[in-house]
Each structure stands twice: as structure tokens, then as C-alpha cells.
Amino acid sequence: MTLWHAVLIAVAGVWAGTINTVVGSGTLVTFPVLVALGYPPVTATTSNAIGLVPGSITGAWGYRHEITGARRQLVAWSVCSALGAIGGTALLLSLPEDAFETIVPFLVGLALLLVVLQPLLTRRLKNTPAATRRTWPLYPLIFLVGVYGGYFTAAQGILLVGVMGLMLTEPLQRLNGYKNVLAAVVNVVAGAVYAVVAPISWPVVAILAVSSTIGGLLGARIGRRLSPTVLRAVIVIVGLVAIVRLVTE
């Protein structure tokens, strides 16, 4: 690895850590950079997943005040995310490389639609008695997002905000805090599996670990200051960019 390559990876890591905390889809920054530098796609995916773990944890910690009092919920959802991540890593290591990526743009597009409609859905849910409100579908949905995150990781944050906004009536910043915790769980579980059984570039992991941590700290400071409207706009813009990049790759 040359010094120039290391600098490019570090810059991408800071950017990815910031975007992952504010919105999600930071992998769409680092993955293309690694592939462009000559790393095989699977190695780029696995090294990226492990390297971004510290940034994910930092981002989740930065949102700790927004998720106060939700420990029981988060533990249950985290189990779903962890199980999904295990399934996603199994898919990555067993299926053809492009088998799952063909549907990724459609998944991201659906998530963006849910994010845009979330205010309307929230108003309707508030008019629904709590006793009759059904939130149990959130568990299998979080599991499925975990599968997706364990396989490709990019834009899983957008998907999480989308499905949680559909089922919950809580503020968007709180949902973003939930998202950061669950994404961190997926990244930790997937990274642990990849570290044992998948091809890894450890120099890349080391650079991304440091730079994404810095990005996670920046992302928490930025994201917590955004209004729900601005945060929703950022999610949509980044999601649309993600779809374009996935379709054109």
C-alpha cells in the first residue's frame, strides 16, 4: 500500500463514518474507493465492514441521549439485527457476488419512500389507539435489514429509519439513534464473522478504523443538530445518490 492510497482510504473513512452516523450508506463511499485501488470486491466488502465498526460504535454512543429509556426495546431489536447479520454474512460467502446487489436499488428506493411518507404515517399512527397498534412486524423487518446489512452494509441505515418510521411514532432524531445502535450491532457481528472466515486486508481495516471513528464523532455532532425536516432531506438526497451509484456501477 502506498502513502497516497492510505491517504485516500483515510479520507474516505472519515467521510463514511460521518455519513453513517447522520444517515447511513457510508459504505457507498469506501467500497468504490477500495475497488478503484485494486482490492477484490469481496475483500473490499469484508475489510470495509470490519474497518467501519469503530465508527459505528462511536456514532451510536454520540446519540446515547436520544435513546434514553429504550434499553429493553433495543436489546430485543439488537437480537434481530445480530441474527440477520449472521444470515447476511453467510449469503456473501456462499452466493455469487452480484446475486443480491441487483435488488439493492429497489430496497433503498422503498426505504426512501417510507422516509418521505413517515410524517403522514406518524400522524395516522397517533390517531390509532396504542392497544390496537401493531408493531410486531418491526422485528422481522429489522431482521431482514440485518441480513441486507450483513451482506452489503450500504444504506442499511436508510432502510432502518424507513421501517421504524413506518411502525413507530417517535421523533426522527430518536429513530436515528436507534438506527445507529442497530447498524453498529450488524457491523460488529458481520465484522467478527468476516475476520475469521473471509479474506481481509488488515492495513485497510486499521486505516478505516481510525478514520471512521473520527467521522463517527463528527457525524454525531452534526446529525444531532439537524431539524427533522433537514435530516429527512439529507436521508433522501444521500439515498438517491446511493441508488444512482448502485445502478451505474
Protein Blocks (a to p, Z undefined) as FASTA:
>chain_A
ZZklmmmmmmmmmmmmmmmmmngoklmmmmmmmmmnopafklmmmmmmmmmmmmmmmmmm
mmmmmmgoilmmmmmmmmmmmmmmmmmmmmmmmmcfklmmmmmmmmmmmmmmmmmmmmmm
mmmmmmpcfklpcfklmmmmmmmmmmmmmmnopoklmmmmmmmmmmpccdfklmmmmmmm
mmmmmmmmmmmmmmmmmccdfklmmmmmmmmmmmmmmmmmmmmmpcfklmmmmmmmmmmm
mmmmmmmZZ
